Amino acid sequence: MQDAISLFTEVVKGAIPFGMTFALGQLIVNTFMGMAFGGRISFR
């Protein structure tokens, strides 16, 4: 059980930088799309 917990910890430590990068990128994209289209974006 301790091995599983330590393995999970290692995986999470490796994934945190990618998660932060994607979250920041999503924030930037939403900000620019909101400015460009006035907050109204509809894909049809």
C-alpha positions in Angstrom: 0.0 0.0 0.0 2.8 2.4 0.8 4.4 1.7 -2.6 1.1 2.6 -4.3 0.9 5.9 -2.4 4.5 6.8 -3.2 4.0 6.0 -6.9 0.8 8.2 -6.9 2.8 11.0 -5.3 5.5 10.7 -8.0 2.9 10.8 -10.8 1.2 13.8 -9.3 4.5 15.7 -8.8 5.2 15.1 -12.5 1.8 16.2 -13.7 1.5 19.4 -11.6 3.7 21.6 -14.0 1.7 20.5 -17.0 -1.6 21.2 -15.2 -0.5 24.6 -14.3 0.7 25.4 -17.8 -2.6 24.2 -19.4 -4.6 26.2 -16.8 -2.7 29.4 -17.5 -3.0 28.9 -21.2 -6.8 28.4 -20.9 -7.0 31.5 -18.9 -5.1 33.5 -21.5 -7.2 32.1 -24.4 -10.5 32.8 -22.6 -9.3 36.4 -21.9 -8.3 37.1 -25.5 -11.5 35.5 -26.9 -13.6 37.6 -24.5 -11.8 40.7 -25.6 -12.0 39.9 -29.3 -15.7 38.8 -29.4 -17.1 40.8 -26.5 -17.7 37.7 -24.4 -20.2 36.2 -26.9 -18.8 33.2 -28.7 -21.2 30.8 -30.4 -20.0 27.8 -32.5 -22.7 26.5 -34.8 
